[in-house]
């Protein structure tokens, strides 16, 4: 499953500017949303307010310049998220625009100098180092209280590679509403994030439109007709159909994003195509075969053609190479569909006692046995996919989550494995893959394998060839790959597991 991570900052008490009233409370509400609605893990939620407690590393979390600067420097030095993940950044407080650059003001920031201000472009660069391909910034930094011109103009500077929602247009200010005990922007923001059903705000486009309609309505009603209109900077602009909230996305949202991904491929914008295909797959539950094959296809092209992005530093726009590039899997350029005959590997059949077709869920495994006995490997692989969904009770979802993998019925797991092992004469099977996994250094403790273990395992099973991912199904069923021990099964379910490195969970079953 895709992972969410959130950084939340809210500042009421400023040293050099008049204090705000509801910025801290807004940040607390956003923290609660990320924690409760998006189920952000405690280790992935970073919270900074006037009186927030020390973090797990026993560091202070009051949003001073030193604290925030250290956090962005240390936490984002190396990637810790992956493609498909979303990193949310929320800031509620003061900001300013100076000499063409936008700044956020920490609690000890001085609006008369940029020395104690944090450039938004620097924050953007650090967030992009996380490894997440989806970075969303929610900036309520143009508050109406405070020093003259504090906040005016924030939002004019374009932030590369992120989706940014500003609480108001550059020439406006943001209003705090006494009756709501909130800022108008955050009030509408939380409404948009929680809408379900047909009118949800799952996509960037609908999310933005809701804010554009709702915030002016709130300020006109509560602030005697004053106008505040949110402003978005969507970079690149083609991310308008990006899916922010996968659990609310509908089939039309996914289809539209799929079209955008294909168009990005046609235009040879492989970085964008990879991100869009990744979001398609996440919204579809992680096992969309067309999206997975597209990720493999685009990943190879991207790794060959994409230059390293430049990085804007705090030192007035100097550039340096980024450590944040997320390299997708590289695969052969062509799928060679014409040579896929779903051929049988030259493995002699050995007569053994029939496998007992046990099932804790009352599943009939005779068709799978028939296909395997006839050496129809591709058909058997696809049927294994369906049977595993049925055994785990996940047919409706179309994919298996981690908890379902842990609780997969042992009788069914053993039946599937024994059928594959028996009719391939020990060449294929989950237990065969498990043995290879252990030999490559894998741990059977329901954990994710290390990079080194994963590379060894994929090479040993020919899931990778010459350092490149093998495309499924087109190249998976070529004789030179199918002769490799442990190459199968790898149907839609296992392929989704493979892409997310979840096989460590599957192989951890004691009954396998």
N, C-alpha and C positions, 0 to 999 in steps of 0.2 A: 504494500500500500504506500501511496505517496505520503510524505512526512511534512508536517507544518512546523515552522519555527517562528518565534515572534520576539521582537525587541520593542518594549513599550516605555516611553519617557513622558512624564507629566510634571510640569513645574508651576507652582503657585508663587513661591517665595523667591524673589529676585533681589540681589544685592544692590544693583544699579538702576533698576527699573521698578515702577510701581507694581505691586504684586497682583496676581490674577486671583480669581475666585474659584473657578471650577475646573481648571486644567488638571489638577491632581485627581479630582474625582472622576473626570473623563478617562484618565489613564487607568484608574482602578477598574472602571467598567469595561474598558477594552481588555485589560488583563483577564478579567473574569470571563469575557466572551471567548478569548483564545483558549483558556483553560477548560471551560465547560462545554462550549459548542463545537470547537474544533479539536478538542481533546489533545491540546499541545502538552507534551510531556514536560514535567517540572524542569528537567535539565535543558529543555529547548525554549524556555520562557525566561527572558531577561527583563527585569522590571526596575525602573529608576524613578523615584519620586522624592519629595522633600524629606519624608520620614520612612522610606523603605528600609527593610532590614538588611543586614549583611548577607551576601550570597553564599553559595555552597563552598566557595573558596575562601570564605571569611573576609571578603573585601567589601568596603563600603559601597553603597549603591546610590548615595545622594548625587544628583546629576550636576556636579561641578564640571568645569572644563577638564581638570585632571582626571577625574573618574571616567568620564565618557571617552576622553582621548585614549586612556589606557585600555578601556574595554574594546574600542574599535581596533586598536593596534594589536592587542594580544589575541582576542577571540577570533579575529578574521585573518590571522596570519596564514593559515592553511585551510583548505576546504574541509568541511565536515558534513555537508549535505550532498545530495546527488541529483542528477537530472530527473525531473519529475516532481521534485520537492518545491515547496513554496516558502519563501522567507518574507514575513510581514514586518514592516517597521512603522510604528506609530509615534508621532511626536505632538505633544500639546504644550504650547508655551509661546515664547516670543521668537521672532525671526527678523532678519533685515536683509536688504539688498544694497550692495556697495560695489561700485565700479564694475558692474556687469556680472557679479557673482552673488548667489544666494547663500545666506548663512542661518544656522540655528544658534540661538543664544542659550548657553547653559545657565545654571542658577547664578553663577558669578560673572556672567558675560556683561560686557560694557558696550552699549550701542554706539559709542563714540569711536570705537576702534575695532578692528577685525582680529586683534591679537588673541582675544579670549572668546572669539566666535568660531564655530565649527562649520566649514563649507559643506553645503549639501552635496556637492560633487564628490567630496572626500568620503562622506558617509556612503554615498552610492557605490563608489569604488570598493570600499571595504565590504559592503554587503554582497557585492557580486563575487567576491572571493570565496564566499561560503560554499560554492559548488551548486547551489540551487539555480535552476534555469528560469525560475519565476520569482522575481523580486517585486513586491508591492509596497509602495511608500504612501502613508496616509499622514499628511502634514497639516496640522492646525496651528500654524506658526505666525499668524497675522492678527493677533488679538488686539481688540480695540482699546485696552487699557495700556498705559505706559508712556514712555518717552515719545516725543514727536518723531514721526516717520518710522518708528520701530514697527517692522512688519510690512510696511508699504513696499510693494514691488516683488515680494517673494513669489517665485513661480515663473519668472521670466527666463531663467536659465534652464536649458534643456539638459535632462539627465539621461545619459546613454544607457540603453539596454534594460530600463526598468519602467514599470507602470506607476506613475505618481499622481495622486489625487491631492490637490491643494484645497483648503477650506474656502478660499475665495479667489476671485480674479486678481491679477497683480495690482490693479488700481484701487482695490477695496480692502476692508478690514473684516475680521471675523468677530461675531458678536457672541457674548455670553448672555444667556437668558435666565434671569432670576427666577421666573416662575417654574422653569424646568430644572433649575440647579445644574445646568449643563451648558456647554457650548452648542450652538445650533448645528454645527457641522457634525460633531460626534453623536448628537441625538439622532440625526438622520442616518448617519453612518451605521449605527447599531441596528436601526430599523431595517436598512437595506440588507445587511448581512444575515438577518434572521427571517426574512420573508421566505415562505415556502410555497409550493404549489405553482400554478400557472404564472403568477406574477412575480416569480423569484428574480433575484439579481445575480444569477450564476455567472453570467458573462460580463466582461469589462464594459461592453456597450450598455447593457441594461443597468448595471451598477451605476455607471456614470450618469445615465439619463435620470435615474431615480434621485440621485443627489442634486442634479441640476433643477429638478422640479420641486423637491421637498425643502431644501434649505432656504431658497427665496420665499417660499410660502411661510416658513417658520419665522423668519426675520420680519417680513411684512406684517405678520399678525402680532408678534410680541414686541417689535422695536419700532412701532409707529411708522411703518412704511419704508424703513431703511432697507436697502437691497444688498444681499450677499449671495453671490453666485459661485459655486465651486468650479474649479478649473483643473483640468486633467492634462498631463503630458504623457502621451502613450508612445513609447519608443521601443521598436518601430511602430508606425501607425497601423500596420497590418495586425497588431495584437488586439484590435478592437473586438474581435470575436473570441479572444482568449477566455478560457473557462477558469474563473477564480474559485468557484465553489463546486467541485465535481459532484458532490452528493446531491445537488439540486439540478444538475444539468439534465436536459431532455434530449431525445434522439435528434431533434432539429439542431440543437446546439452542437452536438457531436458531428453531425453531417456537415454543417457549415464550417466548422473548424477543420474537418478533413479536406474540404475543398480548398481552404486557405493553405493547408500544408502541401497539397499537390501543386498549387500555383507557385508556392515558394520554391519547390523543386524545379519547376519549369523555368523559373527565373534564376535558378542556380544560387539561390540564397540558402545554402545548406545549413548554416547555423540556425536560421529562423525555422526552416523546415523541420529540423531535428526537434526543436522546442515544441513546435505545434503538434507533431506526431506523438511526442511524449505526453502532451496534455490530452490528446485524443485517447491514448491508451489508458491513462489514469482515469479519465471520465468514464471509460467503458469498463472499468473494473480491473484493468491490468492484464487482460488476456485477449485483447483484440488482435487476431492473427495478422490482419492486413496492416495494422499500425506497427506491430512488432517487426514484420518483414520490412516495412518502410523505414523503421529506425535503423535496422541493420544496413539497408541499402544506402540511406542518406548518411549514416555514420561513416561509412567508408569514404564517400565522396567528400564529406566534411573534413575528415582527418587529413585528406590529401591536399585539399584546396584552401582551407581556412587559415589565414594568418593569425598570429597571436594578437589579441586586443591590446591597445595601449591603456595605461592607467593614469588617471589624474590624481596627483598627490596634493597634500595640503600646501606645499610650497609653491603657491601661485601658478598652478597648472603645469608643473613639470611632468614629464612622462617617463614611465619605466615599464618593463614587461610585467604582465600580470601573472600571478601564481594561481589564478582561479579558473583557468580553462578546464572544462570538463570534457575529457576526450571520450567520444562515443566509441562503441565497438567498431572495428574495421573489418570489412568482409570483402569477398571477391566482387568485382564490378558488375559482372553479369550472373544471372541465376541459371543459365544454361537449361532452361525448361525442356528443350527438345530432347535432352539426353536422359531425362528422368523416366525410367521405365519401371521404377519401383522393383528393382531386380533383387533376386535372392542371392545372398552371399554364399560362396562355395563351402558350406558347413555340412558335413555328413549328418544325416538324421540317425539318432540313436534311440532304439526302442527302450522305453521305460514304462513303469507302471503309470496308468492314467492319474492325472492330478485330481485330488478331491476338491470339488467346486463348492467350498464353504462360503457363506455370506451371513454376516450379522444383520443385514438389511434386506434379506430375501431377494437378492439380485441374481439373475440368471446369467452365468458366465459361459454358457455353451457356445454362443456366437463368437465370443472372443477366442475360445479354444479352437473353433472351426477355422477361423482366419489364420491363427498362428500355425495350426497344423498344415494349412495350405501354403505357408510361407508368404502370405499376403501382409507384409510388414507395415505398409503405409495404412491400410484399412484397419489393421489391428491397433496401430498407434492411435488413430483417430477414435476408435471405439474405446480404447483405454481411457482417453480423455473424458468421454461421456460417462463411463462407468464410475470413474473417480468422483465426478461431480455428484452422481446419484448416491454413491456410498457416503459422501460427506453431507448430503442434504443441501447442496449448493447449486442445484440445477437452475433455479430461477435467477440467481446472481450471475452464473456463468463463469465463476472463478472461485478459487479456494483461498481463504485467508489463513493467517498463521495459526489462529486458534483451532480452525478446522483441521489443519495439517497435524497438529499435536494430538487431536482427538480422533484421528482417522481410525475406523474399526480394524483391529488387527487381523481378524479372519479374512476380510476383503483384501487388505494389503498383502497378506500372504498368498491368497489365491491368485491375484494379479501377478505377483512376482513369480510364483512357481510355474504358472502357465508360460510366461516369457522365458524363464530359464530352461524349462523342459523342452519346449519346441524349438529353441535356438541352440540346443545342446550346450548350454552354459555360456553362450556368447552374449546374450542380452539379459536384462532384468534389473529390477531395483536393487536387489541384494548384490548383484555384480557391480553396479555403480557404487554402492555403498562401500564395498571392499576397496575399489579404486580410490574413492574419496579418502578413506582412512590411510591408505598407502601414500597419498599425496599430502598427508598432514592434517586432514580434517578432524575436528573434534565432534564427538557425538553427545553434545550437551545442549542441543537446541539453540545453537549460536550461529552467527554468520561466519563463513570461512574468511581467512585472511586473503589479501590480494595474491600472495605467493601460492597458497594452497589452491585458490580458485583457478589461477592460470595453469597450474600443473594438471588439475583435474580436467579442465576443458581441453587441454592438449591430449591427454591420455585417452579421452573418450571420442576424440575427433569432433568435438563441438566447436573447436577452433582448429584451423589448418593454416600453417605458415603465419601464425600470429593474427589471423583474420577469422571472424565469426563465420560459421557455415550457415547459409540461408536455409530456412525451413519453409515449405517442404522440398523446394526445388533441388537443393544440393545434398540434403540429408540422406537421400535415398540413391546415392551413387555408390557403385560397388567398392570404390577405393576407400570410402568412409565407412560403409556398412560392415566391412571386415574387421573394424576396430571393436575390441571388447568393450561392452558397456555403452555402445553408441545409442541404443534404444532401451526403453521407450522414452520419448521426448515430445508427447503430444501437446495440445494447446495448454493444458493445465500445467504440465511440467515445464513447458517453455516459458510460461509466465513466471513460474517458480524460479526457473533458471535465470531469467533476466533480472529478477530481484534478489538472487542469491539465497533463495529460501530452501534449497535442497538440503542444507544442513539440518533444517527442522525435520524434513521427511526422513532422512537417513538416520536420525536420532532414535527412531522407533526401535525398541528392543526386540520386537517380534519380526523385524525384517532381516 
